[in-house]
Amino acid sequence: MLITIKTENGHMTVELDQFFPTTVTRVRKLFRLMRQGLPEQEKAAVRDYLDTRKRQAAVDHRELKRLIGDLELQRRQTEMQLRA
């Protein structure tokens, strides 16, 4: 998602897909600039975008936990077979 923020000295364009993930410090700076120089409609679009990314991250996290569990089970089974 591409956003353009108006600043006192002009404007800046940020590609959110490339900006994130980043540090908390950089996020705070970006959000401060967005509060000051981004129209409400675009702020709402950014919120929707971030909510979507958050939901996808939660899905990815659950999938990774499942895969780790599967690998742990396979490791235990392999260890048992090697001991037998």
C-alpha positions in Angstrom: 0.0 0.0 0.0 1.4 3.4 -1.1 0.6 6.5 1.0 1.6 10.1 0.6 1.9 12.2 3.7 2.0 16.0 3.6 4.6 17.6 5.8 5.6 21.2 6.6 8.4 20.9 4.1 6.5 19.1 1.3 5.4 15.5 1.2 6.8 12.0 1.5 5.6 8.8 0.0 5.8 5.5 1.9 5.3 2.0 0.6 3.9 0.2 3.6 4.7 -3.3 2.3 8.4 -2.3 2.2 8.3 -0.2 5.4 7.1 -3.0 7.6 8.4 -4.8 9.6 10.4 -2.1 11.3 11.4 -0.8 14.7 8.9 0.7 17.2 10.7 4.0 17.0 10.3 4.2 13.2 6.6 3.2 13.5 6.0 5.9 16.1 7.6 8.5 13.8 5.5 7.4 10.9 2.3 7.4 12.9 3.0 10.9 14.2 3.5 12.1 10.6 0.3 10.3 9.5 -1.7 11.9 12.2 -0.6 15.4 11.0 -0.5 14.9 7.3 -2.8 12.2 6.1 -6.5 12.7 5.3 -9.0 10.7 7.5 -10.1 8.5 4.5 -6.5 7.4 4.0 -6.0 6.9 7.7 -9.0 4.5 7.6 -7.5 2.7 4.6 -4.2 2.3 6.5 -6.0 0.9 9.6 -7.8 -1.6 7.3 -4.4 -2.5 5.7 -2.7 -3.0 9.1 -5.7 -5.0 10.4 -5.4 -7.3 7.4 -1.7 -7.7 7.9 -2.3 -8.5 11.6 -4.8 -11.2 10.9 -2.6 -12.7 8.3 0.3 -12.7 10.7 -1.8 -14.5 13.3 -2.7 -17.2 10.7 0.9 -17.6 9.7 1.9 -17.9 13.4 -0.7 -20.6 14.0 0.5 -22.5 11.0 4.1 -22.2 12.1 3.2 -23.5 15.5 1.5 -26.5 14.0 4.5 -27.2 11.7 6.8 -27.0 14.7 4.6 -29.4 16.6 4.6 -31.8 13.7 8.4 -31.7 13.4 8.8 -32.2 17.2 6.6 -35.3 16.9 8.6 -36.6 14.0 11.8 -36.0 15.9 10.5 -38.0 18.9 9.4 -40.8 16.7 12.7 -41.0 15.0 14.6 -41.0 18.3 12.4 -43.9 19.5 13.1 -45.8 16.3 16.8 -45.3 16.6 16.7 -46.6 20.2 14.8 -49.7 19.2 
